[in-house]
Amino acid sequence: MANPSISGQNSIGNKKWGDAVAAADYGLPTTITVNGEALTPTYTYEVTASDVGGVAVGTTLNNGVIASGTTTDSGTITVKITRAAIAGKLAQNEKTVTITVDKQSATPAVATSLSSTDN
């Protein structure tokens, strides 16, 4: 059974405090080819650590989105992305992504960035 790591680009541009991390493009593949067959993986997103006001540990994010008005201060949010197994073809795998929310001077804006480690 194939078990490729979860690839993806991990970057989000600057966001204002309280704005959504809308459709956060984790750059996850929508198809994975295994033995010549194109498979369509599914993913779940769970907050596993957060010191950002408004984002609680244990929260399941719909498509990785952090809703508008959610972030109320600076800090980091760790999201565990789990790729579901496809029976007999593709093993489950996980990837951890850290979203850093930094307050910018003179405005209530934040810079958001992503970094990740494959588990």
Disulfide bonds with the S-S distance in Angstrom:
none
